[in-house]
Amino acid sequence: MIRISKLAASVQPSATLAAGAKARQLRAAGVKVYDFSLGEPDFDTPKHICEAAEKAALGGQTHYTPTSGTAEVKAAVVRWYKKVHGYEFGPENVIVSNGAKHSIHNALAATVGPGDEVIIPTPYWVSYSDLVSMTGAAPVLVTTTPESGFKMTPHQLSAAVTPRTRVLMLNSPCNPTGTVYTRAELEALVDVVLGTDVAVLSDEIYEQLTYGDAKPTCVATLRPALKDRIITISGASKSYAMTGWRMGWAIAPPALVKAMDTIQSQETSCPSSVSQAALIAALDGPQECVSEMRTEFAARRELTVTRLRDIPGVRLPTPDGAFYAFFDVSAYFGKTFGDKPVTDSLSFCSALLEQAHVNLVPGVAFGAEGFVRMSFATSREVIETGIARLKAWLALGT
Ligand SMILES: *Cc1c(COP(=O)(O)O)cnc(C)c1O
């Protein structure tokens, strides 16, 4: 019998991908599933981006590129940050990876290991704690609640810092809560770690998806003293509907970029050449596609929040960014649906999927038992019908 390594055994499969697989199974059996589980835009990649990739492939850009990305793609990232955030840095600060998740992995692998602690505000994106655990470091979870809009306070942060803390992970706009911190709130958090040697890893992948008055903040632009310790992570997956292209990046001090480059060289050699050409077109090209998608997401957010608040026992803070509603369903725990007792977020989601064919992701996957995540990156029709089915199903609990 082949032995499975400690590393493999320490990793949990991604709960969102698992939920998606279960729904696919039902669908294959001919069932219409109202699927709110997947964390990706339902739009196809804009045409001008696909055309740039086609042109690159036909033009011979089919070879290995430099490990951290071509000079052209780095220049496009540099231009984009200067234009959008007024954040200035050089190509030596940029590494392009196979998705933002890959950049986060490389950044953690290059900064932490056994004996180190990484602070993660909770609810957190499914992969954070596993990505930290894979390095041997310990995730330190700081619990936030709907009452505070799922925001970590400076007091909570400072109580979590120990001599072993090496990295603070931030994610605003947040997956799964949709929380967007204000600039002042982020300044107050960053100020807690300024007097220490803790680095900040800021995952800003939803920066182009905020609604109403909420504004994204590029954490790297907050305090000059942070310059040597800030890792900005972002990517094309969410803003440009490019999940399958696997384009993400990190902006970090040159010494760290070099360490990540070395790790990446032994993992994947380089990111996809064709995808890099597509990323240049996304960042440099017309941005109307982004505002069109944002406008549609904003309308779906209104619909989702209004309909959910109409269900007895469901309360949720308004998500100001990303495309998820994260809400408390613990009022329904202890009830029985059909012959299924519902006791936690996992049994809640599996009974709901089996009986009403509505697919949500259990909060426990995000470190928040009692909650569920509903993605509104799906059509208004699916949102209308799916939430109506959820509401009708909830009324059946005894
Ligand atoms: C989707 C997502 C990512 C990863 O995106 P990639 O497709 O790997 O670029 C990273 N962070 C958060 C919070 C996400 O939701």
The ligand as an ORCA input file, in Angstrom:
! r2SCAN-3c Opt
* xyz 0 1
  C     -10.903     33.496     -6.044
  C     -10.001     33.968     -4.944
  C      -8.598     33.893     -5.034
  C      -7.852     33.115     -6.093
  O      -8.005     33.439     -7.337
  P      -7.141     32.802     -8.516
  O      -8.147     32.243     -9.448
  O      -6.211     31.784     -7.952
  O      -6.399     33.955     -9.085
  C      -7.830     34.439     -4.031
  N      -8.397     35.020     -2.957
  C      -9.721     35.079     -2.808
  C     -10.268     35.720     -1.600
  C     -10.578     34.548     -3.789
  O     -11.903     34.574     -3.615
*
